[in-house]
């Protein structure tokens, strides 16, 4: 019967009278709706008395028009697409293997994209891809969406077409050849075989052309030494996992020394392993001036000037080789350095020495010592190709420019007007260059003064290839269409070489000659090809003469040590708010650089830091003079561990061009980088005024609270039971002392079914690098609040890395001092002194995020149940329920909850990239952007765990151990953070939770956290 039903609107329609039905249809809307006329007239619109019926007509018409427009074919330049590519599933992330090298940082990556938008950087963990992303590379995803990027090519400061730019470059090259002028390519180290070949081919056809390589932060002395001995301009690659004794003389190898990337190998040797009672970890001895990440991790740190470091290197050379070269090392350091040399010699092939001293003789001694040791960690075959600059050639280029010899200067990946100490001389020379071309992401200090400012694509928009270490070949592939009218440097090289086609075509053909036996698609998918690494030819030099020359080094007065910070690096990403707001791991200061001075020198010069009434940190100003340059109003941080007679300041700050006003912070210390030497003789004079710092951690020490960061020595670890060095906290119950873990304030339930997540953090492996902090920012849409709000303790980081100094020379000494306190007066005076860090303290890092307590005190005080406990162990937030009472934050013993004091997104007062249309493309659609008045915190990346569960369910399989990840555990290159399901009894995290070194933070409070820490063991 249902098939015989007939629906009708009138009797005429029922009777089938077609003429009447047609007339009714035509007369239903007799008048044309004047949509454009009416809606376009603001005066008529404001004075209208539109009826509900007419309003619905307008809405219906506009909706229909929008629907019809959506049916049109795709516009290729639009974002987003209309017709969905078949390989993309909405809501499911795609990953692309790529690699990056920007002249300073490098890594093998997986790029997470959503609906065609790159939104996060992950590490490529395929075999052969050994370089993980640091904090800056994780932050580089935000630089892609920087609205201050150069969007169009400019010729003589006016927008121009690419054809006009290409024509200008070609004609200038022809003119240079006719007039006998030089054509110079000034680039950073390229590490790109195909690009180097294109330049070499051009130079081969044009004898008046040459290529000058300029590294803003120089490794020229180490390159010179290696080239002298091994005949190759490259850097030694070290594998610290193969070393049982590591001696570092002024090399921050856990920071930016030689580009970094050594932390994973180092961490492998720092985890106690072996038979019970005889477990081993590597021994790390650090001789340095500034307090660094490497010094903070060291078992033995000796703070000394660079002049003394050179003498120490001579002494160690004498011990290792058996020579008797006199040195003038200060007597205070001789015992420690002699012991270090003896331990290194005893280790033999399991020992390694590294040095960051910018002196060719010092670097020659490093090669000699490791050769004599036959160090297994010393790799001269698979050398690093990421630094090839020559200080001498750069200096000669500046002379040639000022002499008028350079006709055409093509610059790529460099900003010498900002980074050269004698930039004024470079600028004068630039005026004498007929045609200058700056290929740059921004109209920076150099591009703004060049004839042509040519925008290049971000590495996530570009094709390329890289040989980071000899024997490996990586591909860079675009993960998004270019956002602006950009062109790659390589396409310009193809053009001036007269080679038809695109760089993509050239690269594809070139890679086939390198990756023999492996297809293009295979290398593109994996991101890396590992070929045969040729054996090192070996070599030698006059090491004795080098040692004698180094022994003559003398201190010329107060030493200024120039360095790069973990967050800012060489300053390329100065317009990146994630990196500006990232607190320095040691000083815990963001949005600034500053002079670091020792406590003794600070007292001598009348300099200080103080915590003011609002909790902010203030510091003195100084006038700093070095290299004939005077810098006014430089703020001061009194840095524990700074060698007396030395001061430090970070490069990479003080930029102005192509930066938002709020990013123009700090002092440009490159002006002090004379002769490309990071050691300068300085004069400091106290200046008037106080600087206001944005510091996220006012407290410096643990004051003997050893239950927060538990640590012990390797000797005690092996000789005593765990109850001695990992004592369980006790509480009083019914007048009896019982273990804190045995007491419950709430009833427990069975958590053995389903998933139950834990995060394990090994304090032995954590170096404080901060990659996890930036990765968390990217994954979870954490807002940037700016310097003023950070100063008010309103920073929004879901994950912080607490840094603690010992008050005595060791943390063990702090604990003993606390235990010996007797009486109230002694307590007050002692604890007052224990608030102050020691002059050369031990350092400990501790990542702290929401502990996801099974008995969470935040959950019980929320009046609207906005925070609750999930079945899988996470402490969860329902943002729409939160009314902002902040009771939860008050009741959290870990202080990990963050409150949105303002609406940070779409707010012109907080214009930090993610608030404009372009910047919002970086936001993760799987995570809510929180609004004003809402509390937020670490979610244990529940969106990632749920995606893993869904994927396994769709594939009809069990989840494998290691598939569950959080942003922080995924970013951690050292393995300090391991995430997983403790209900999987074979999971690594389950075994770590049961390890004898495991403990919980503030365990005596009874919160029963799902984050597990591991006792730090020092090989003192």
PyMOL commands that set and color helices and strands:
alter all, ss='L'
color gray80, all
select helices_A, chain A and resi 2-4+11-15+18-26+35-39+42-47+52-70+135-144+162-179+193-205+220-230+240-242+257-259+263-268+293-297+306-321+331-350+360-373+391-402+416-419+423-431+447-449+459-461+489-497+503-514+520-526+543-550+577-581+599-605+661-663+669-672+674-676+714-719+722-725+740-742+771-780+787-791+811-819+824-834+857-861+887-891+908-910+919-922+942-955+967-971+988-993+1003-1005
alter helices_A, ss='H'
color red, helices_A
select strands_A, chain A and resi 94-101+106-114+117-123+154-155+158-159+182-187+209-213+235-238+245-249+283-288+300-303+351-355+378-384+406-412+435-440+452-455+464-466+472-476+528-530+559-564+589-590+595-597+609-611+617-626+629-638+646-651+679-695+711-713+730-733+736-739+757-762+800-805+843-848+867-869+875-877+898-899+935-936+977-981+998-999+1011-1014+1016-1018
alter strands_A, ss='S'
color yellow, strands_A
deselect
rebuild
show_as cartoon
